[in-house]
Amino acid sequence: MMRVQTYLYTTPVITLTQNNSIRDALLLMQKNEIKRIVIADNDVPVGIATERDIGNFLEKDKTTRTLDEIPLNQIMAKSLVTITVGQEDHLTQCAIRMETFQICAVIVVDDNGKLVGITTKSDLARNFSNLYIGIYKVKDYMTKKLITCRKSDSLLYVLNMLNINKIARIVVTDSYGKSIGVVTYDLFMKHSEYFKHDKRSNARDYLLPENSNKEMQIGELLGNELLTVESEEDLAKAAKLMSLYKVGGIPTVDKEGNLEGVITSTDIARAYSEVETHSRLIKKDPHFA
């Protein structure tokens, strides 16, 4: 069945049950190029599992279980944040929920609690890029504190940094401190050979290339193209780039190309949650701008 992105949310939602395994979830994530799986029971959402949830769980799990031996009910988030379909200010309410609860997606349900769709930060970025041109600059919302690595760092080291710091991306810099790439779980998933054949791997190694030693350098996975955006640019442009290139974060630079921070879909969601309030305040008092 074809998944459709509406103006407000994506439907139908790819789901699994609580008894499905981590391996089942990862296979669906990789096949459909998504970052999360909704766990449902008779079309009622009961949990959600993200690629980062899986990574964090496996970082702490000290057993020798393989990925197909760990059920999703052990790792899924059970406190779901939902919104009823048909709400007039759907996207603004979703943005507020994401900012308040520090989540990446809001589950859309009908009046009976049945699953209808899912609104993600990607949906917010796509809509923000069209609706709020010229309102904010990238520097108004970009994250200035960020964790970086060098291209000579090992895959295992960078993967551990993602898990330990519970972050979605690490910017790779050269010896001059300039950005040369971005590392995410998606990059590891893309190069993982675990999904290419019916294999049972040690739970902690599924994101590492097969037969590679643990000192393989992260630079070996980076491409030649680097997406950046200047901090003085329109925030709507950054949101447009995220939608166009299907990324959740972009390094921000000054006019000389020096790294200043990163703008993420989380930052876009924060801006989305505030833009209508700011607009109302400006109408009442132009000095607020």
N, C-alpha and C positions, 0 to 999 in steps of 0.2 A: 504494500500500500504506500502510495506517495505521501510524504509528509509535506504539509503546506504551512508556510509562514504567513500568517495574516498580519494585519496592521498591528495587532495587539499581542498575539501569542502564536506558538507553533502547535499544530495539531495534525494527526493524532500523536500522542506521546508514546515513545518507545518505553516499554515497561518489562519488568521481571517480577517474580514472586520472592518472598522472603527465603524460600528454600533453594533458590538458585544460588550458584557459587560466584565468588569473585571472578573466576575465569570467565563465566558466562557474561558477566557485566563488562569485563575488559574487551571481550570479543565483539560485543555489540557497540561499545564505544569506538573501537578502532574501525569497524565496518561502516558505521554511520557518521564517523567524524564528529562525535559529540563528547561532552565532558561529564555528563551525569546521566543516571538511570533512575527513573521513578519506580518505586516498589509499590505494587498494587495488589489488593485482595478483592476480587469480584468488582473490578473497576473503581474501587475506592482507594485512593492513595494512602499508604501507611508509612512510607519512608522514602528517603532519597539517598543515593550513593554517588559520590563524585570520584573522579580519578585521584584527587588529592586525599579524599577520605581513605581510599585504598592504600595510597602510598604511606600515609601517616600510620595506619593500622599495621601495615607490614613492617614498618620501621620499629614498632614496639613489640610485635609478636615474636616470641622466643621459641615457638614450636617449630617442628620440621614439616608441618602440613603443607601440601601443595595448594595451588590456587583453587583447584576444583574441590578441595576438601573444606573450604571455609565458606559457610553460608552467608548471604548478604545480611541476614538479621543480626549478625555479630558486628557489622561495621556501619550499617545505615543510620542516618540521622532520623529519629522518630518524631521529633517535634517539628512538624511541617508548618510552614507559613503559606496560607492560601488566600485566594480572592475569588469572590463569586462572579461568574461570567455576566457581562452586561453592565457592570458598574461604569458610570459615566466618565470618571477620571481614572480609568484603569491604569494607565502607564504611570501617572504621578503617584498613585497609591502603591503601585508595585515598587517604584523607586524609593518611596518612604519606608516601606517594609524592608527592602534590601539594606538600606542605610541603617535602620534601627536595629535589625537583627543580624547584621553583617553576614548576609547570605547572597548567593549568586543567582537564585531563581525563586520565583513564586509560582505555586501550583494553582491552576485555574480549575475551579469546580462548578458544578451546577447547583441548584437549590437543594438537591438531595445528597450532595457531597460526592457525586460521581466525577471522575476525572474528565476534563474537557480539553485542557491544553497546558502549556507551560510558558511563562514569560521569563526570559533571561536578560542578563545585562547586555547581551548582544542585541536583543530587541530594543532595549532602551537606547543604545548607541545609534542604531539605524534610524530610529525616529528622531532622536536629538539632532542628528546631522541635517535633517530636513526642516525641523520645526524651529530651531533656536539659533539660526545663523546670526553672527555678529553680537551675541549677548555677552559671552565670556571669552577670555583668552586662555590658552593652554596653561600659562603660568599661574592662573587663578586657582587651578585645581590639581595641578600635577603634584606627584609625590616626590619630594626632594631627597628623602632618606631612602637609600636603596642598597641592596646587597649586590656586590659585583664579584666576578671571578675572572681569571685569565684563561686564554685558550689552551695554555699548557696544563691546566688543572685536570685531574683525572675525572672520568665519567662518574665513578663511584663517589668521589668527593663532592661533585656538584649535585648529584642526586641526594646525597645525605644533607647537603645544605638546604635544598628545597624542602625536605621532610622535617628537618630539625627546626627550621625557621617558619614552617607552615606558610610558605609563600608560593605563588603560582609561577614566578619567573625570576631569573637571574640575568642581569646584563653582563655580557662578556666585554672586557676592555683590553686595549693594547697597553704597551709599556708607558704610553703618554697619557693614559686615562681616558682615551676616546673610545666610544662604543664601536664594537665590531660585530656584535651579534646578540641574540637573546636566546636563552635556554629555558624551555618549559617542559612540562610532562609530555606535551604533544610531540616534542622533538624526540624524546626517548621512545614514545609509542611508535612513532613513524619508522624508526630504525630498529626496533625490536624484532628479532627473528622468532620470538616465542609464538607469534600468531600465524606464522607462515606454514606451519604443519602441526599435526596432532601430537603435541609434545607435553610432557609433564615436567615442569621445571621447579627448582627450589623457589619458594615464594619470594625471596629477596632479590632474585636475579632476573626476574622476567623482563625488566626494562633495559638490561644490559645486552649488547650484541653478543650473539652466540660465539663461543670459542675465543672471545677477546679477554685479554688479561685485565685485571682491575685498574691498571695504570693507563689504559687507553685514554688519550687526551680529548677533551671536549671539542677542541678545535677541529678534530677530524669529522665531526658531525655538522659543523656550521656551513651554510651556503655562502655564496659570494655577495648576495644582495642583502643590504641592510636598510630597513625602514626606520626613518626618524622623522621627527616633526619639531620645528622651532618653537620655543616657549612663548614667543610673541604671536604665534599664529592663532587663528580663530579656533576655539574649542570644538566647534562644529566640524571643522576640517579634520581634526584628529579623530572624531567620532566616525566621520565618513571613511577615513583610512582604515579604521578598525573593521568596519563593515565590509569594505571592499576587499581587504586582504584576509579577512576572517581571523583576526588576532585579538587578543585581550589586553595587549599593552604595547606601547611604543616608546622607545627612549626619546627623551626631549633634549634638545641641544640649543646652544646660543648661535649667533650668526657665524661664528668661526668654527662651528661644529663640535665645540666642547660639551661634554656630557653634563647636563644639569639635573636630570631626574628621569622620571618615567610617568607617562600618562596612561591610566588603565581604565578598563570598563567599570571598575569600582568607582573611580573618580568621576566618570561620566554619570553613573547612577546617583552619586552625591549631588552633582550639579543639577540633574533632572529633578531630584527631590526638593531643591531649593528655588529653581528658576521661576515657578509660578508665584511663590511668596515674594521673591524679589521684585517681580513685575508689578504686583499689587502695591508694594511699598513705594516703588518709584512713581507710580501714578498718584499716590497720595502726597509724596514728598520727592520732587525731582532731585533734591540734594543727596538723596540716599544713594543714587548711582555713583 
